Amino acid sequence: MNKTLDRFSHRLSDVFGLVFGSSLHRSQAQNKLARHIVALNEKTSPAEIINEVADCLKDILGYRLFAFVNKKNAGVDVWLDPRMYKTSIEDIIIKDFQIMDAKDLVYLNAHEDQDACLEKFSLDSLVHYDHKEENCYSRIYMMPSRPITLFHDDVVNIVLRGCSAALSRQIKIQQLQNAAAIDPLTGCYNRRAFEVQLKGHAAGADRHKNPLSVFMFDLDHFKSVNDTYGHLGGDEVLKEVSRLVRQNIRTEDVFARYGGEEFIAILPKTDKTYAIELADRLRQKIFALNIPFNHLNIRVTASFGVAQLGAGVDIVKLVEDADSMLYKAKLNGRNTVMPGLIKLHRNEDAQSLTQAKKSLFCTTLQG
């Protein structure tokens, strides 16, 4: 770290000696850039690192950072200036990085498509700078507010190298964390990570008095899938089903492989009725899923059990209740959700009917 900063310092002295005229301005600019480079290495998330780069380039060169793209093995992260039109730059990023679908872009900062917040710009004035590290490839798209010189290029490249080094370090840290928390086959959380997440979410639900539900499901007759198509076919089913579920739940929901062909999800701020409706939608999507394997299509079904966190915040009982409902779903013929929507609605209708009868009886007595 100190050696890196020393190299930056020597390089900055040469660059700023050419860019800025007076020694005072040179010293001030050099100190600013040194502080920003140090700050980059203190950030603990990609969004924080890129925000620091934006502040640095605006502070020193007056550049407006338009977009920052970081391509990793696992996907493409994008930081976008919220004042800019998203669609135009998104088209450029998709073309430059050969991305098949805009859904593959992960935005690190909020972006509101509100005309009142956006600025007009011309793509003709857009410039970009690239830097590659061992585990990521970074590109900055910028809108310069003054003529570009070779010396300005040098400053931007110094900042980009510092940024890429910081991002690369964060990626390595995340990879180590993921190795301990992520199921390697499906990309879901593993059981141990799920239990940690459940404790935190249950405590938060109790503190803020919010509902919290879970659903648990497993794939029906999964042994026959392995017997018919082999374990590679079974693995493909697990991967495709988990991918489908992840695409159809919220980003704040926690989805995990509980063991074998059994999965579980935490649904924060969600009551049991909505959780049952979600589980039934997922059940239908799994039923309709065709999974290509060795020129064949594998079809599977799933049985779901749903439960809501009760008083006392007993997370052991919560999981046991979901598991019990899953067992009932199996007994009821599989490819179903327990408790079921029809049963739940019938209970609600019965309660409403009983209440109506009570009201009618009271009215009759009063008359």
C-alpha positions in Angstrom: 0.0 0.0 0.0 2.8 2.5 1.0 4.9 1.6 -2.0 1.8 2.1 -4.3 1.2 5.5 -2.8 4.9 6.4 -3.2 4.7 5.6 -6.9 1.5 7.6 -7.2 3.2 10.5 -5.5 6.3 10.5 -7.8 4.1 10.2 -10.8 1.8 13.1 -9.6 4.8 15.4 -9.1 5.7 14.9 -12.8 2.2 15.3 -14.1 1.2 18.3 -12.0 4.4 20.0 -12.8 3.2 20.2 -16.4 -0.6 20.6 -15.9 -0.5 23.4 -13.4 1.5 26.6 -13.7 2.3 27.9 -10.2 3.8 25.7 -7.5 0.9 26.7 -5.2 -1.7 25.3 -7.6 0.5 22.3 -8.3 0.9 21.5 -4.6 -2.9 22.0 -3.8 -3.9 19.8 -6.7 -1.4 17.1 -5.8 -2.5 17.1 -2.2 -6.1 16.7 -3.3 -5.4 13.8 -5.6 -3.2 12.1 -3.0 -6.1 12.4 -0.4 -8.6 10.9 -2.9 -6.2 8.0 -3.7 -5.8 7.2 0.0 -9.6 7.5 0.5 -10.2 5.0 -2.4 -8.2 2.3 -0.4 -10.3 3.0 2.7 -13.7 2.3 1.0 -15.5 -0.9 1.7 -17.9 -1.3 -1.2 -17.8 -0.8 -5.0 -20.3 2.0 -4.8 -18.3 3.9 -2.2 -15.1 3.5 -4.3 -16.7 4.8 -7.5 -18.4 7.7 -5.7 -14.9 8.7 -4.5 -13.6 8.6 -8.1 -16.5 10.8 -9.2 -15.7 13.4 -6.5 -12.0 13.2 -7.3 -12.4 14.0 -11.1 -14.9 16.7 -10.5 -12.8 18.2 -7.7 -9.5 18.3 -9.6 -10.3 18.5 -13.3 -13.9 19.6 -13.3 -14.9 16.5 -15.2 -18.5 15.2 -14.8 -18.3 11.5 -14.4 -21.1 10.1 -16.5 -20.7 6.3 -16.0 -18.4 3.8 -14.5 -18.5 0.2 -15.7 -16.7 -2.7 -14.0 -16.8 -6.1 -15.7 -16.2 -9.1 -13.4 -16.3 -12.8 -14.0 -19.8 -12.8 -12.3 -21.3 -9.9 -14.2 -21.2 -6.2 -15.0 -21.6 -3.4 -12.4 -22.6 0.1 -13.5 -22.4 3.4 -11.6 -24.5 6.0 -13.5 -24.7 9.7 -12.8 -28.4 10.1 -11.8 -28.7 13.4 -13.7 -28.1 11.6 -17.0 -30.4 9.9 -19.4 -30.0 6.2 -18.7 -31.2 4.7 -22.0 -28.6 6.3 -24.3 -25.5 5.3 -22.2 -27.0 1.9 -21.5 -27.1 1.2 -25.2 -23.5 2.1 -25.5 -22.4 -0.1 -22.6 -24.4 -3.1 -23.9 -22.6 -2.7 -27.3 -19.1 -2.0 -25.9 -19.2 -4.9 -23.4 -21.1 -7.3 -25.8 -24.0 -7.8 -23.3 -27.0 -9.8 -24.4 -29.6 -8.2 -22.2 -29.8 -5.0 -20.2 -31.1 -7.1 -17.2 -27.5 -8.4 -16.9 -26.4 -4.9 -15.8 -26.3 -4.4 -12.0 -26.7 -0.7 -11.1 -24.7 0.3 -7.9 -26.6 3.5 -7.4 -30.2 4.6 -7.6 -31.3 6.1 -10.9 -34.6 7.9 -11.3 -35.9 8.5 -14.9 -37.4 11.8 -14.1 -37.1 14.5 -16.8 -36.9 17.2 -14.2 -33.6 15.7 -12.9 -31.9 15.0 -16.2 -29.5 17.0 -18.3 -29.2 17.2 -22.0 -26.0 15.9 -23.5 -24.4 15.0 -26.8 -22.8 11.6 -27.3 -20.2 13.3 -29.5 -18.5 14.7 -26.5 -18.4 11.4 -24.6 -14.9 10.0 -23.9 -13.8 6.9 -22.1 -10.8 5.5 -20.3 -10.0 1.8 -19.6 -7.9 -0.2 -17.1 -7.6 -3.9 -16.6 -6.8 -5.8 -13.4 -6.4 -9.5 -12.9 -10.1 -10.1 -12.0 -11.9 -7.1 -13.5 -12.0 -4.7 -16.4 -13.0 -1.1 -15.7 -14.1 1.7 -18.0 -15.0 5.3 -17.2 -17.3 7.3 -19.6 -17.0 11.0 -19.0 -18.3 14.3 -20.3 -15.4 16.8 -20.1 -16.1 20.4 -19.3 -12.8 21.7 -20.8 -10.5 20.7 -23.7 -8.7 17.4 -23.1 -4.9 17.4 -23.0 -2.4 14.6 -22.6 -1.8 15.7 -19.1 -5.4 15.5 -18.2 -5.4 12.0 -19.6 -2.5 11.1 -17.4 -4.4 12.3 -14.3 -7.5 10.3 -15.2 -5.4 7.2 -15.8 -3.8 7.5 -12.4 -7.1 7.8 -10.7 -8.5 4.9 -12.7 -5.6 2.7 -11.8 -6.1 3.5 -8.1 -9.8 2.8 -8.5 -9.3 -0.5 -10.3 -6.8 -1.7 -7.7 -9.3 -0.9 -4.9 -12.2 -2.6 -6.8 -10.0 -5.7 -7.4 -9.2 -6.0 -3.7 -12.9 -5.7 -2.9 -13.7 -8.5 -5.4 -11.1 -10.8 -3.8 -12.7 -10.1 -0.4 -16.1 -10.8 -1.7 -15.0 -14.0 -3.4 -13.6 -15.2 0.0 -16.9 -14.3 1.7 -18.9 -16.0 -1.1 -16.8 -19.2 -0.8 -18.0 -19.5 2.8 -21.7 -18.5 2.2 -22.7 -19.5 -1.3 -23.7 -23.0 -2.6 -21.3 -23.6 -5.5 -23.8 -25.5 -7.7 -26.8 -23.2 -7.5 -25.3 -19.8 -6.5 -27.8 -19.6 -3.6 -26.9 -19.1 0.0 -25.9 -22.3 1.8 -27.7 -23.5 4.9 -25.2 -22.0 7.3 -25.4 -18.6 5.7 -29.2 -18.9 5.7 -29.3 -19.4 9.4 -27.1 -16.3 10.0 -29.4 -14.3 7.7 -32.6 -15.6 9.4 -31.3 -14.5 12.9 -30.7 -10.9 11.6 -33.9 -10.6 9.7 -36.0 -12.0 12.6 -34.4 -9.6 15.0 -35.2 -6.7 12.6 -38.8 -7.8 12.1 -39.3 -7.9 15.9 -37.6 -4.6 16.4 -39.7 -2.8 13.8 -42.9 -4.8 14.3 -42.9 -6.0 10.7 -44.2 -9.4 9.5 -41.7 -12.0 8.2 -42.5 -15.2 6.4 -40.5 -18.1 4.9 -41.3 -20.6 2.3 -39.6 -24.0 2.0 -39.9 -26.3 -1.1 -38.4 -29.4 -2.5 -38.6 -31.0 -5.9 -41.0 -33.9 -6.1 -39.6 -37.4 -6.9 -36.2 -35.9 -7.4 -34.5 -39.3 -7.0 -36.2 -40.5 -10.2 -34.7 -37.5 -12.0 -31.2 -38.6 -11.0 -32.0 -42.2 -11.8 -33.4 -41.3 -15.3 -31.0 -38.5 -16.4 -28.0 -39.1 -14.1 -26.6 -36.7 -11.5 -25.5 -34.2 -14.2 -29.1 -34.0 -15.3 -30.2 -33.6 -11.6 -27.6 -30.8 -11.2 -28.9 -29.0 -14.2 -32.4 -29.1 -12.8 -31.2 -27.7 -9.4 -29.4 -24.9 -11.2 -32.3 -23.9 -13.5 -35.0 -24.1 -10.7 -32.9 -21.9 -8.4 -32.2 -19.5 -11.2 -35.9 -19.2 -11.9 -36.8 -18.6 -8.3 -34.1 -15.9 -7.9 -35.4 -14.1 -10.9 -38.9 -14.0 -9.5 -38.3 -12.9 -5.9 -37.3 -9.5 -4.6 -33.7 -8.4 -4.2 -34.2 -8.1 -0.4 -35.5 -11.7 -0.1 -32.9 -14.3 1.0 -32.9 -17.6 -1.0 -30.9 -20.6 0.1 -30.3 -24.2 -0.7 -31.3 -26.0 2.5 -30.0 -29.4 1.5 -30.1 -31.7 -1.4 -33.2 -30.7 -3.5 -34.7 -28.7 -0.7 -34.7 -24.8 -0.7 -35.9 -22.1 1.6 -36.4 -18.4 1.4 -36.8 -15.5 3.9 -39.4 -12.9 2.9 -38.9 -9.7 5.0 -42.0 -7.4 5.6 -44.2 -10.2 4.2 -47.2 -11.8 5.8 -48.3 -15.4 5.3 -51.1 -14.6 2.8 -48.7 -12.9 0.4 -46.1 -15.5 1.0 -48.6 -18.2 0.0 -49.5 -16.3 -3.2 -45.8 -16.0 -4.1 -45.2 -19.6 -3.4 -48.1 -20.6 -5.6 -46.8 -18.4 -8.5 -43.4 -20.0 -8.2 -44.9 -23.5 -8.1 -46.7 -22.8 -11.4 -43.5 -21.4 -13.0 -41.6 -24.5 -11.9 -44.3 -26.7 -13.3 -44.1 -24.9 -16.7 -40.3 -25.0 -16.8 -38.6 -27.0 -19.6 -35.0 -27.8 -18.7 -32.9 -28.9 -21.8 -30.5 -31.7 -21.1 -28.8 -34.0 -23.7 -31.4 -33.2 -26.4 -34.2 -33.9 -24.0 -36.5 -31.7 -21.8 -36.7 -32.4 -18.1 -39.9 -31.4 -16.3 -40.3 -31.3 -12.5 -42.8 -30.1 -9.9 -42.3 -28.7 -6.4 -44.2 -28.8 -3.1 -44.1 -25.8 -0.9 -44.6 -25.1 2.8 -45.2 -21.6 4.2 -45.0 -20.2 7.7 -45.0 -16.7 9.4 -42.8 -15.7 12.3 -44.9 -15.6 15.4 -44.7 -14.0 18.8 -41.5 -14.7 20.7 -39.4 -14.6 17.5 -38.8 -18.3 17.7 -36.9 -18.9 14.4 -36.5 -22.7 15.2 -40.3 -23.0 15.3 -40.6 -20.9 12.2 -38.5 -23.3 10.1 -40.2 -26.3 11.8 -43.7 -24.9 10.8 -42.6 -24.4 7.2 -41.2 -27.9 7.1 -44.4 -29.3 8.6 -46.5 -27.5 5.9 -44.1 -28.9 3.3 -44.8 -32.4 4.6 -48.5 -31.8 4.4 -48.1 -30.6 0.8 -46.4 -33.9 0.0 -49.3 -35.8 1.7 -51.8 -33.8 -0.3 -50.5 -35.1 -3.6 -47.4 -32.9 -4.2 -47.1 -30.0 -6.6 -49.1 -27.8 -4.2 -48.7 -25.2 -1.4 -49.6 -25.6 2.2 -51.4 -23.9 3.8 -53.3 -23.5 0.5 -54.9 -20.4 -0.9 -58.4 -22.0 -1.2 -58.3 -23.2 2.4 -57.1 -19.8 3.6 -59.8 -17.9 1.7 -62.5 -20.3 2.8 -61.5 -19.7 6.4 -61.7 -16.0 5.8 -65.1 -16.3 4.1 -66.3 -18.4 7.0 -65.2 -15.8 9.5 -66.9 -13.0 7.5 -70.1 -15.1 7.3 -70.1 -15.7 11.0 -69.5 -12.0 11.7 -72.4 -11.1 9.3 -74.7 -13.5 11.1 -73.8 -12.0 14.5 -74.5 -8.5 13.2 -77.9 -9.6 11.8 -78.8 -11.3 15.1 -77.9 -8.1 17.1 -79.9 -6.0 14.7 -82.9 -8.3 15.1 -82.8 -8.1 18.9 -82.5 -4.4 18.8 -85.5 -4.2 16.5 
